[in-house]
Amino acid sequence: MYKYLKLFPIIIFCLSCDSKITTEKLLVIENLELGKPTSQLNHQLDSLAVPHSEFLTKIAFTSLEELMDVNNRISLYYTKTFDFSDYKTQHVQHLGFLYPEQLEGTKNISGILVLLGHTTDYQLMGDAFGLETNITDKVIRQEVNEEILDKIEKLYISKYGSATKIKMPFGSLYVIENNQIKAYSNDGKRDAEILTWETEYFTITFSKGLKSLDAVYSTQSKLYSETLIQFSVPTEPIKINISKNEIQSYTFPYIEYRLNSKAIKELKLNNKAI
């Protein structure tokens, strides 16, 4: 008995030496865990039953060949977290499209981008107008109305507390182009409101995007009025008509979850190089 009592505190001490971060502190949207190898990401997504689909990346098509072109399609996992019932219709859903970010020099997931937008129906024009197809794929539009963005802000405040807020004309933009996601810098002509939250192991950045140049949202029809084909690029945000129950839409809003330096150090992610 004496020997057992002498060993007991040593066992407790050794268990406490494990500095591994608990899984719960690394969970983000859809319960995805940051810091895992890229090779495990699809398994995570599928085991959590995160929805996945192929989407169209342009709204207007002049031929069936163009509609089926792989360059006009992108396959993405997505979240329905922001598809609030007050704004959902059979034609429009508000979704968050998930895009992993890899820690430079490694094959580890250091962040998740959630590109906010809505889906809508595609349009056949020109020679294709009036043709019938059995293609039911939806179009991604990176446009979200201001009421949805305000609801998202309140949702995050309720979970993470008060945010740091700034408005700035420069910053990152993430754009779905053809079958890719590309990063750009804001041109400085339109301010974006950016909110940030700091947790122990990751930072959340919520950019509400830029005032739209070509889309408004009707609270009456619950639809977006959008330009199908642009012959010139607008330079000023589109004006809303309050008498028609229109509200402002914002382009390229996103949420980013990114591990901080403390998490990267404790998880030893920089030691797991390619």
N, C-alpha and C positions, 0 to 999 in steps of 0.2 A: 504493500500500500504506500509506503514511504517513497519508493522509487517512482511510482506512478504520479504522485503529487509533485515531485520535483520536475518531471518532464512536462507536465501540463502547461505551465506558463510559457515554456519554450515553443510548444506547438502553436499556441495563440499568437506569439510574437511572429512566427514565420508566416502565418496566414495573413497577418496585417501588412507584411512586406509587399504584397502584390499591389502595384499601383495602377493596374488596368482600370480604364474608365468604364463605368457601367454602361451597358447598352442603352438604357433609358435616356442617358444624357447626350446621346448622339443621334437620337431619332428625330426626323424632320417630317415633312409632309408625306402622307400615305404610310407612315411608320418606316420609311427608308432609313437605313443606318449609314451615316457618313463614315469615311475612313476605311471602308472595305476595298479589296482589290476589284478592279474593273471587271475581271473575269467572273466575279460573283454577282454582278449587278442584275443581269437578266434573271438569274435564279431568285434573287430578292424580289424583283418586280412580279415575277410569275407566282411565287409562293404567297405573296400578299394579295394576289388577284387584282393587281393594278390593271385597269383597262388599257387596251392597245388597239390601234386601228391605223388604216392608211387614209390619208387626207389629200384633197386637192389643194394646190397652192396658188391657184388663180381662179377668178370667178367666172370669166366669160370665155367661151370656146367657139371657134368657127368651123370645127370639123370633129368627127369622132376620133380620128387619129390623134388630134391634139389633146382630146379628152383622155385618151389612153396613154399618152406619152409619159414615160417614167420620170422625165425631167420636170413634170408638172405635178408630181406626187411625192409625199413624204410619209414615212411610217414612224409613228410616235406613241409612247406611253403617255397617258394623261390622267389628270385628277378631275373629279366632279365636285370637289369641295366648294367651288365658287358658283355652282349652277343653282343659284337661289330660285326657289319656286315662283316668286313674284315676277321673274323675268324670263321664265322658260316657256317656249312654245314648241310646236312640232317642227318649226323651221329654224329656231335659234336655240343654241345651248352655249353657256359660258363655261369654258374649260381652262385648265392650266396644263400646258404641254411641257413634259418633263425632259430636261436635257442635262446629262451628267457633266461635271467638270473634273478634269484629272489634274492631280498635283504634278507640277512640272518636274520632269526627270524621273517620274515613277509611273506605275500603273495602278495608282490608288485614287479612289474617289474622294476629292477634297470639298466638293460642293455640288449642289443641284440647282439648276436654273428652272424656274417655273414661268414659261412664257404665257402671259394671259391673253385671252382672245375669245372670240365666239365662232361658232360654226354656222354655216348657212347653205342654201342650195346653189348649185351652179346654174349658169344660164347658157343656152345654145343660141348663137347669133349667126348672121350671114347665111351661108349655104346650109348650115346645120340647123337653122331655126325651124322648129316644128317637128324635128326628127324625134322618134321615140327610142329610148334606151332603157335597159334594165340596170343601169349603173346608179347606185344609191349613195355613193361616197359623198361626204360633205366637204365643203370648202373651209379652210382656216382663214380667218380674218383677224389680224392683230389690232382689233378695235374693241374697247370696253367703255361703256358709259359711266359717267361720274358717280351715279348712285351705287353701282356695283363696286366701284373702287372705294367708296366711303364705307360700304358694308365690310369689305375685306379689311380695311384699316381697323374698324371696330372689333372685328373678329380677332385680329392679332393683338390688339391692346388688351382684350379680355384674357388672352392666354399669356402674353409676355410682358404686360404692363405698358407704361408710357414709352413713347418712341422719341428719338431725336429727329427733328424735322428741319430740312433745309430746302430751298429752291435754288436750282442752279441751271445755267444754260449749257453746261458741258457735262459729259458723262457718257457711259456706255449705252449703246442700243443693240439689241439682239433681234435680227430680222430673219424671218423664214423666207428664203429666196429659192424658187424652183424646188430642188430636192435637198437643200442644205440649210443649215442655220449659220448665219454670219454675224460677226461682231463689228460694229461701227462706232464712231464717236459722234455725239450730238453736234450739229453744226453751229450751235451757240445762238441761234435765232429764236428759239422757243425754250422757255423754262420748263424743267421737270421738277415736280415735288418728290423728294426722296426721304423716306423714313427708314430709320435703322433701330434695331434692337440687338443688345449684346447679351448672350447667355454665357455660361461658364466656358463652353467649348466651341461655340460657333456664333457667327454674326448673321443676322437676317437683314437684308436690304430690300426695301419695297419701293420701286420706282413707279409712280403713277402715270408715267408716259408723257407724251406731248399732245397738246391740243390738235385734234385731227384736222387735216387739210381737205378731206373729202367725204367725211361721214358724220351723221348725226343720228341720235336715237329718239324714237317716238315712244313716249310712255303710254300712249293710247293704243297703238297697233302692236307694241312690243317688238318692233322691227328696226333695223338700221337702214337708213337711206344712204346708199353708197354709190360711188362712181364706178361703172362697170369698165369703161375704157377711157384712159386719159390721153388726150392729144397734146397736152402741155402740163407741166408740173405746177400745181398751185403754190403760191408763195405765202399766202395768209391763211390762218385757220378759217374753216367754213363757219358762217354765221348761223346761229340757231334762231328758230322762230318760236318764241314762247307761246304765241297764240295757237300754234299747231301742236302744242304739248311736246315740243322738242327739247332735249337736253344735250349737253356737251358729251362728245365721245373723245376718247384719248387713244393715241396710237403708240404701240410698242411698250405697254406696261409689263413689268415683270417682277418676280420675287426671286431673290437669290439667298440660298443658305450656303455659308462657307465656313469651314473649320478655321479656328484661329491658331496662332502660333503655339499656344499652350497645348492644344489638342494634338497638333502635328508632332510636337516634341514628345508628349507622353505616349502617343501611339507609335512613336518611332517610324513615322511614315517616310521620312527622308532617307532612312536606312534601307528602305525596300525599293531600290532603284531598278530601272529596266535592265 
